Amino acid sequence: MRYEDTPPAVRVRKKESSCSAKEPPRLDSSLISQMSTATIAAVRSALRGLTDGDGAALAQAARNGHIVEELFMQENDLSQMESPERDLLDLAKRLSHVASLAVEAGREDDVMKSVMGELPLYIKTILDDLAPSPARCYLPSSGVRASKKRLSCIKDELVNSMARTSDPKTIRSGISIFKLIEHLEEAMPLAIKVGIALSKARKRI
């Protein structure tokens, strides 16, 4: 099992039985480490794919999202999922959908070209929240962040654009982009939540 931008995969170790579960779950476990690494790799691939129009990178991002789910299901079932793992899994699934929909989406008119041009900033913001640079731990970010509120406006622009055309290809592209944005709306707060959990875990090491 391989994913981009990562060291060679290590074996997932079985979680210890909860019989001695007086301690809270460790976030620096092998499973969490592999899930977070694959998720970050998915974000980086999605960013490259959207920035460069690289279909292969988007396909890799989608695969990395599926890898996170596979890693989790090797060790758990959904009824036993703990919060950090649940959030990582949900985030990875959202990113996988984003990447897959970006492959389907076209740039059929000026509105869609403009929207697709804005999306890399949202992926970069997710990456910054999920895997902040060391400097971000001590200094406030000076970079430009994407606005989640702007996504609602983008969806309205897409709907208006689709309403003005009867071209099936344009409408299909608009629907794909609309769905993509809905997944981004869910992914952004998840990335913040996961990033905070991983940061706390690193501080305890």
C-alpha positions as CSV (number, residue, x, y, z in Angstrom):
1,M,0.0,0.0,0.0
2,R,1.6,3.2,-1.1
3,Y,0.7,6.9,-1.2
4,E,2.5,9.9,-2.5
5,D,4.7,12.2,-0.5
6,T,5.2,9.7,2.3
7,P,7.9,7.4,3.5
8,P,7.4,3.6,2.8
9,A,4.3,2.4,4.5
10,V,4.8,0.5,7.8
11,R,2.5,-2.2,9.1
12,V,-0.6,-1.2,10.9
13,R,-0.4,-2.6,14.4
14,K,-3.5,-3.9,16.1
15,K,-4.9,-1.7,18.8
16,E,-4.5,-3.1,22.3
17,S,-7.6,-4.4,23.9
18,S,-9.7,-1.9,25.8
19,C,-9.6,-4.1,28.9
20,S,-6.9,-1.8,30.3
21,A,-8.6,1.3,28.9
22,K,-8.1,3.6,31.8
23,E,-5.9,5.8,29.7
24,P,-7.3,8.0,26.9
25,P,-6.6,6.8,23.3
26,R,-3.2,7.7,22.1
27,L,-3.3,10.0,19.0
28,D,0.3,9.2,18.1
29,S,-0.5,5.5,17.4
30,S,0.7,3.8,14.3
31,L,-2.9,3.8,12.9
32,I,-3.4,7.5,13.5
33,S,0.0,8.3,12.1
34,Q,-0.7,6.4,8.9
35,M,-4.2,7.9,8.5
36,S,-3.0,11.4,8.9
37,T,0.0,10.9,6.6
38,A,-2.2,9.5,3.8
39,T,-4.7,12.3,4.4
40,I,-2.0,15.0,4.1
41,A,-0.7,13.3,1.0
42,A,-4.3,13.4,-0.5
43,V,-4.5,17.2,0.2
44,R,-1.1,17.8,-1.4
45,S,-2.1,15.8,-4.5
46,A,-5.4,17.6,-4.8
47,L,-3.6,20.9,-4.5
48,R,-1.2,20.0,-7.3
49,G,-4.0,18.6,-9.4
50,L,-6.2,21.7,-9.1
51,T,-3.3,24.2,-9.5
52,D,-1.7,22.5,-12.5
53,G,-4.8,20.9,-14.0
54,D,-3.1,17.5,-13.4
55,G,-5.6,14.7,-13.7
56,A,-3.1,12.1,-12.5
57,A,-2.5,14.1,-9.3
58,L,-6.3,14.3,-8.7
59,A,-6.7,10.6,-9.3
60,Q,-3.9,10.0,-6.7
61,A,-5.6,12.2,-4.2
62,A,-8.8,10.2,-4.6
63,R,-6.9,7.0,-4.1
64,N,-5.2,8.3,-1.0
65,G,-8.6,9.1,0.4
66,H,-9.6,5.5,-0.1
67,I,-6.4,4.3,1.5
68,V,-7.3,6.1,4.8
69,E,-10.6,4.2,4.9
70,E,-8.8,0.9,4.2
71,L,-6.3,1.6,7.0
72,F,-9.1,2.3,9.4
73,M,-11.2,-0.7,8.4
74,Q,-8.2,-3.1,8.9
75,E,-8.4,-2.4,12.6
76,N,-11.9,-1.1,13.4
77,D,-15.6,-1.1,12.6
78,L,-17.6,2.1,12.3
79,S,-19.4,1.5,15.7
80,Q,-16.0,1.6,17.5
81,M,-14.6,4.7,15.9
82,E,-13.0,7.3,18.2
83,S,-13.3,11.0,17.6
84,P,-9.9,11.7,16.0
85,E,-10.1,8.7,13.8
86,R,-13.7,9.5,12.8
87,D,-12.7,13.1,11.8
88,L,-9.7,11.9,9.9
89,L,-11.8,9.3,8.0
90,D,-14.6,11.8,7.3
91,L,-12.0,14.4,6.1
92,A,-10.3,11.8,3.8
93,K,-13.6,10.8,2.3
94,R,-14.5,14.4,1.6
95,L,-11.1,15.0,0.0
96,S,-11.5,11.9,-2.1
97,H,-14.9,13.2,-3.4
98,V,-13.4,16.6,-4.1
99,A,-10.6,15.1,-6.2
100,S,-13.0,12.8,-8.1
101,L,-15.4,15.6,-8.8
102,A,-12.6,17.9,-10.0
103,V,-11.7,15.3,-12.6
104,E,-15.3,15.3,-13.8
105,A,-15.6,19.1,-13.7
106,G,-14.9,21.1,-16.8
107,R,-14.3,24.8,-17.4
108,E,-17.1,25.2,-19.9
109,D,-17.7,29.0,-19.4
110,D,-16.1,32.0,-17.7
111,V,-17.9,31.4,-14.4
112,M,-16.6,27.8,-14.1
113,K,-13.1,28.8,-15.1
114,S,-13.2,31.5,-12.4
115,V,-14.5,29.1,-9.8
116,M,-12.0,26.4,-10.6
117,G,-9.3,29.0,-10.4
118,E,-10.3,29.8,-6.8
119,L,-10.4,26.3,-5.5
120,P,-6.6,25.8,-5.0
121,L,-6.7,28.4,-2.2
122,Y,-9.3,26.4,-0.3
123,I,-7.2,23.2,-0.6
124,K,-4.1,25.2,0.6
125,T,-6.0,26.5,3.6
126,I,-7.0,22.9,4.4
127,L,-3.4,21.8,4.2
128,D,-2.3,24.7,6.4
129,D,-4.8,23.8,9.0
130,L,-4.1,20.1,8.9
131,A,-0.3,20.3,8.7
132,P,0.9,23.7,9.8
133,S,4.6,24.6,9.3
134,P,6.7,24.7,12.5
135,A,6.6,28.5,12.3
136,R,2.8,28.5,12.5
137,C,3.0,26.9,15.9
138,Y,4.6,30.1,17.3
139,L,3.6,32.9,14.9
140,P,0.2,33.9,13.5
141,S,-0.2,33.0,9.9
142,S,0.5,35.9,7.4
143,G,-0.8,34.0,4.4
144,V,-4.1,34.5,2.7
145,R,-6.9,32.2,3.9
146,A,-9.8,31.0,1.9
147,S,-13.2,32.2,3.2
148,K,-15.8,29.5,3.8
149,K,-18.5,32.1,3.4
150,R,-17.4,32.8,-0.1
151,L,-18.3,29.2,-1.1
152,S,-22.0,30.0,-0.7
153,C,-21.6,32.9,-3.2
154,I,-19.7,30.6,-5.6
155,K,-22.6,28.1,-5.5
156,D,-25.1,30.9,-6.3
157,E,-22.9,32.0,-9.2
158,L,-22.8,28.4,-10.5
159,V,-26.6,28.0,-10.3
160,N,-27.1,31.3,-12.2
161,S,-24.5,30.2,-14.8
162,M,-26.3,26.8,-15.3
163,A,-29.7,28.6,-15.6
164,R,-28.4,30.6,-18.5
165,T,-27.4,27.6,-20.7
166,S,-29.0,24.6,-22.3
167,D,-25.8,22.8,-23.0
168,P,-25.8,19.4,-21.2
169,K,-22.0,19.3,-20.9
170,T,-21.9,22.7,-19.2
171,I,-24.7,21.7,-16.8
172,R,-23.0,18.5,-15.9
173,S,-19.8,20.3,-15.2
174,G,-21.6,22.8,-13.1
175,I,-23.3,20.1,-11.0
176,S,-19.9,18.4,-10.4
177,I,-18.4,21.7,-9.2
178,F,-21.4,22.4,-7.0
179,K,-21.1,19.0,-5.3
180,L,-17.3,19.6,-5.0
181,I,-17.9,22.8,-3.2
182,E,-20.4,21.1,-0.8
183,H,-17.7,18.7,0.2
184,L,-15.2,21.6,0.7
185,E,-17.7,23.3,3.0
186,E,-17.6,20.2,5.2
187,A,-13.9,19.5,4.8
188,M,-12.7,23.0,6.0
189,P,-14.0,22.7,9.7
190,L,-12.9,19.1,9.8
191,A,-9.4,20.1,8.8
192,I,-9.2,22.6,11.7
193,K,-10.5,20.1,14.2
194,V,-8.1,17.3,13.0
195,G,-5.2,19.8,13.0
196,I,-5.8,20.8,16.6
197,A,-6.1,17.2,17.7
198,L,-2.8,16.2,16.0
199,S,-1.1,19.3,17.3
200,K,-2.0,18.5,20.9
201,A,-0.8,14.9,20.3
202,R,2.6,16.2,19.1
203,K,3.0,18.4,22.1
204,R,2.5,15.4,24.4
205,I,5.3,13.5,22.8
